[in-house]
Amino acid sequence: MTQLSPTQDRSNDELERLAQLAEDVIRRARAAGASQAEVAASIDTGLNVNVRLGEVETVEHTRDRGFGLTVYFGQRKGSASTADLNPDSIQATLEQACAIARFTEEDPAAGLADASRMATQFPDLDLWHPWRIETDEAIELGKQIEDAGRAHAGITNSDGASVQVGESLAVYANSHGFLGRERGTRHSLSLALIAGDDDGMQRDYWYDSVRSAGDFISAQTLGDKAAERTLARMGARKLTTRQCPVLFTPDVARGLIGHLLGAVSGGALYRRASFLLDHAGQQIMPSWMTIVERPFIMRGQGSGSFDAEGVATRDSALIENGVLARYVLGSYSARKLGLESTGNAGGIHNLIVEPGQDDFQGLLKRMGTGLVVTEVMGQGVSTITGDYSRGAAGFWVENGQIAYPVEEITIAANLRDMYANIVAVGSDVDHRSHLLTGSILLEQMTIAGE
């Protein structure tokens, strides 16, 4: 898994070209009468290889360009975009954005983020690790991953292994004079397997996602993990309807934190479509619980020194001792709410649920008897009311030990109660996402089964 040498790396040259283009278009937009303007330009390249049953299914090379322009004529806004960076397309995009702005209604909340909030420090966060892997090498790696998984007794089929290589270059510039450059890599490996016998079939998977290919788990480890997860589901049973403690594994617990973000994000709040409306400063989680945003983690999946509007990011608590410390806002939603941007236009930057002392086995013992959820299905979550009802699969636990796998059940509660009744957060933190959490143990949910 070799890396590009500096002499082979042309990313800074391409970033400079994007930066010059962005600044030129902003000057032209101002000349056309715009009082403010902003440009986001990007180049994404990648390789995606899929292998199934030892044969190549797909090989895809990508190189996508994007250019988006927003202009403001006072409080009137117009946006246009193109995937073509040639001069004629850029000029047409500029003309379209200006034409749209001239015909839209004024919006008091429209405009760039405040100039005083623009980032001025751009530390190297170690996000750029190009992976110089040839197509045939990627195919061979995919076969190794799949072979490792298929070698396990009981694995009867495969949904395939994938190897993905990704590089992203992006520039954001605006008429405040701000110009920010970002470059990042993200690579992933995955495998999905099938096990079957006379009693039925089960499918499961595993994956790894990293900034640098040198940080991947081995092909053998990934294949073993996918096989173990698949085989563990064999013989799954249904449960009768009951109420019991529920333990979400880290990859599923991440979804609970995602629902929290959705409920405290500006768009839901100013539309009054959130069950956490007007809850800033109120306790919504146990007093021992803290969730913080950390934008400057080296090699972090969500690291960045500025948001999608150029606003400087910063370390900040979202939940502090169980209290909702703030909302998640860009400048538009902040103005609609009479507040200030939190530097979250475009999303959150590395949200960390501070872990507890217990690992996964420790949480099983603490739960005693209950349900471990390893998969959820369906869209039965309402940010407006907080109602939560989803299909689920996982394992039934008795006396702190996994007893047997379960499937075809529904878990239900209200997010307000779920957050308030969190018993513990595990030390088994999943680092494959910008939402970093361990397993989350809830005091009680309703399990609907037979």
N, C-alpha and C positions, 0 to 999 in steps of 0.2 A: 504494500500500500504506500506507494511513493508520493511525495509532494512535489509541486511545481517549484523549480528554482526561481530566484528573483529575476534572472535574465529571461526566463520564459513567461513570466507573469506580466501581462499587459493591462491588468485591471486598473492601475492608476491612470494610465493613458486614456482608457475608455471613460473613467470617471471624469477626467478633465474635459474631454469632449462633451460629455453630458452637461457638465457645469457651465461651459461656455455657451452651449445651446440654450440652457435655461436662462442665463443672464441676458442673452441677446433677445429672447422672446419677451422677457419682462420689460426690457427697454422699449421694444416695439409696441407692447400693450399700453405702456404709459403714453407713448407717442400717439396712439390711436384714441386716447382720451380716458383710459382707465385710471381711476384714482388709486387703485391698489391692484396687485396681481401676484399670483403664486403659481409655481410650476413644480410638478413631480415627474421625474423621468427615470426609467429603469431599464436594465438589460438583465434578463434571467437566462442562464444556460444550464443544460443538464443532460444526463444520460439515465435512462430507465430500462433495465433489463429484467424480463420475467422468464423464469424457467419452470417447467412442470414435467414431472416424471422423467427427468433427465434430458428433456428436449427444450430447445429454445422456443418460447411462445411469441414474445415480442421484444424488439429492440427499438428504442425511441430516443433520438437525439433532438433536443429542443434548443431554440434560441429565440426568445420572445422579447420584443421591445415594447415599451409603453411610454406614452407622453401625455400628461394631463395638464391642462391650463384652466385656471379660474381667474376671472377678472371681476372687479367691482367698480361700478359707476355709482359712487356714493354708496347707498344701501341696496343697490340692485346688483344681483349676482348672475354671472353666466359661466358655465363650465362646458368644456369640450375636450375630447381625447382622440388619440390615434395610436395605432400600432406601427406606424410608418414614420421614420425619422428623416425622410427626405424633405428638402426645403419647401416644395409645393404643398405637401401634406401638412407641414407645420404652419404654413401661412393660412391654409384653409381652416385649420383648427383655431388659429387666432381670430380669424374673421367670424367663425361660428360662435365662439365664446362671447365676443363683443356684441354680436347681433342678438344673442339670447339675453344678455344683460340689459340691453336697451329696451327689451319688451317685457321684462319681469317686473313684478311689483316690489316696492321697497320692503325690506325686512330689517327692523331695528337691530336685530342680533347679528346681521351679516357683517363680514369683514375679516381681515387677518387677525391672528392672535396679537395681543399687545406687544409692541416693539420691545418693551422693557423685559419681557419674559423670554426673549430669544436666547438660545444656548450660546455660550462663548467659549466653553471648554469642550474639547473633543478627544478624550483619552482613548488610547488603543485598548480595546476590550478583548483582543485576541479572538476575533470572530472569523478571520479569513484563513482558511486552510484548504486550498484547492487539492483535489484528489486526482492525481494523474493515473487513472486506471484505464487501460485499453478495453475495448468492447469484449474481446475474447477472454480477458482476465476477469471481467465482471461476470461473464457467463459461467466461467469455471468456478468463481466464488459462489454464485447462486446454486450450482450443482453440488458443491461441497456442503452448503447449508442444508439443502434438501436431502442429500444422502445421509447426513447426520441424523435428521429427524426420522427418515424412513427406515433406518436401521433398527429402530426400536420394535420389539415384538408387539403385535397388536395394531400397529399403524398399517392401514390397508390401502390408503390412497393419499393423494396430495392435491391441494389447491394451488400449489406453486410457491416458489421463492422469488423474491425481488431484490434487486440491488439498484439503489437510486443515488445519483450524484447530482448535487445542486450548487450553483453559484449565483449570487445576486448582487448587482451593482445598482445603487440608487442615489439620486440627487434630489434634494428639495431646496428650492430658492424662492424668495419673495421680495417684494418691493421695499421692505424695511432694510434691505441690504443683506439679509441673511442668506447664507449658502452652506448647506450641510451635505456632506458626502458620507455614504455608508456602503460598506462591502461586507458580505457575509457568505459563509458556506453552510450547507446543511445536507448531511448524507444519511441514508437509512438502509437497513437490511430487514427483511421480514420473511416469515414462513408460516403457511397455514396448512394444517394436516387433518386427515380424517381417520378415525378408528371405527371399526365395525365388527359386530358379531351377530349371532342369531337374534339377540334382543334389541338390536338397533344400531344406529350410527351416531357419532359425535364429531364435532369439528371445533378446533380451537387454533390459536396462533400465538406467535410472539414476534417482537420486533425490537430494533435498537435504532436510536436517532442521535446523531452527534454532530458537532461542528467540525471535528477533525477525525479523519478515518483511523488515526492511531488510537482513538479512544473506544473503538468498537469492542464489544465482547467477541470472542472467537466464533468462527462458523460452527464448531462443534458445540459450544455452549448454547448458541441460539437454537440449533437444531434439537438439542436435548431438551431445552426449556419448552419449545413448542410441542414436542412429543409428550413430555410429562404432563403438560396442561391438558392435552387432548385425551390421553389415556385416563387421567383422573376423573374425567366426566362420564366414563362408561358406567352403566348401571344406574343412571340418574333416576330418581324417584320424584313423585309429586308429594306435596305436603297438604295436610288439612288446614283449613283456615284457622289462624291463631294470631296472637300478638306476642312479640318476643324482641329481644335485642337484635340489632343488625350491625354487622361489621362490613364496611365497604373497603375492598382492597384499593391500593393507591391509585391505579388507573381508573377505577370507577369513582373513587372519592374526589378525583379531580373534577368530575362533572358536577358534584355538589358545590364546589367552589365556583365553577363556571356559572351556575344558577345564581349564586350570590352576586357575582359581577354583573350579570344581566339586570338584576333587581336594583343595583345601586349605580347603574350607568345613566348618564345624562339624558339620553334619548327616551328611556322608559320613564324617567322622573318628570321631565317637562311635559310629556304626554299624559302624565298622571296614570301610568299603566304599570305601577309597581306596588307590591305589597309592603315595600319598605319606604314608601313615600313619607317624607318628613321624619325619618328615623335617625338622621345624623345626630350624634350625641347621646343616643339611647343604647342601652344594653340589649344585644340581640343574640349573644353567645355566652358561654360560661366565662366567669371572671378570670380564669386562668389562661384563656385563649387569646393569642395574638397572631395577626396576619399582616405581613409587611411587604411592601414593594421595594425591590432592590435592583435598580436598573444597571448597576455597574459590576455585576458578577462576571468574572473572566470566563469566556467561552459560554456564557449563559444563553439559553435558547431564546430569551426575550430581551437581551441586553441592548442598550442604546442610550446615547447621551442627549437625544432630542426626540420629540414625538413627531407626528405627521404634519404638524403646523410649525415646527421649529422651536417649540417651547422646550426649555431645558427640563430634563427629567431629574428626579431626586429621590433619595431614600425617604420613604414615608409609610406610616402605619395606616392600614385600612381598618383593621380591627385591633383595638388596644384594650387589653384586659376585658375583653368581651363587648366593648363599646364600639359602635360604628363611628369611626373617627372622621370619616369624610366620604364624599361620593367619588365617582370616577368620571371626570369631565374633560371635554375639549372646550375650546373657547366659545363655540356656538351654543352648546347646551348650557355652559356656565352663564352666559349672558341671559339666556331664556329663564334661568333660575335666579338671576340676581347674584351670582357667585363668581368665583374666579376659576380659570382652568387649573386642573391638577396635573397637567402635562400628560394626559392620557388620550389625546386625539389619536385614533388608530389603534388603541388598545392599551393593555397593561404591560409592564416591563418586569418580568420575573416576580411573581407573587409567591411568597413563601409562607406556608402554614407552619408556624413554629412547632417542631416535633416534641413529643413527650419521651419518656424513658423506655417504654415498653416496645419491644420488637413485635413482629406479627404473632409469634408463638405466645408472647406475653399477653397480647390482647385477646387471643383465644382463651387463655386461662382466666383472664379477667371477665370475659363474657360468660364463661361457664357453659350455658346452653343457649343456642340461638342460631342465627343464619349468617353465613358469610356470602356476600354478593360479589361475584366475579364478572358479571355481565348484566347490563340493563338494555332493554329494547323499548321502542316506541317513543312517542313524543308527548306523553301525558304529563307535562309540567307547565303550569301557568305562572308566569311572572306577575300577573295582575293579582291573583288571589293567593298564590303560594301553594296551591294544591299540587300534590305530587303523586302520580300513580303510573308505574311502569312495569312492564314485563321484566322478569329477572331469572337468572340461573346462578347456581353457586353450590354451597355445601352446608349441610346441617351439622351442627357442632353439639356434642354432649360431653359434659364434664371436662371442658377445655380442650377436647380432641375432635378433629374432623371425623364424623361418623360415616357419611355417605353423600354423594352428589345429589343435587335437586335441580329440577327444571319445571317449566310450564307453571310458574307462579307469578303473582303480581304483588308488588310491595307498594304500600300507600301510607301517606301521612301528609302533613302540611309543612312546607319548608320553614315556616316560622317556628313550629314546634321542634323540627329536626335540628335546626341550628341551636335552639335554646337547650336541647337535651343531648348535646354531644358529651359523651363520657370521657373519651380519650382520643388523642392523635398519636399514631405510631411513629417509631423512629425509622421505619422502612420507607424512606422518601424516594419517590420516583423522579429521576432527573431528566426524563426524556421530553419534558415539556417546559413551557414558561410558567406553568402553574405547578408549584412544587409542594407536594403533600405526601405524608405517609397514610397508612390505613386510618379510617375514621370509624370509631365505635359509637353507635347511637343507642340510647337507652331503650327505645321501643318503636316499632312500626307495626302496622297491620299487614299480615301475610294472607293473601287470598289464594286459596288452592282448591282442593277437591271439596 
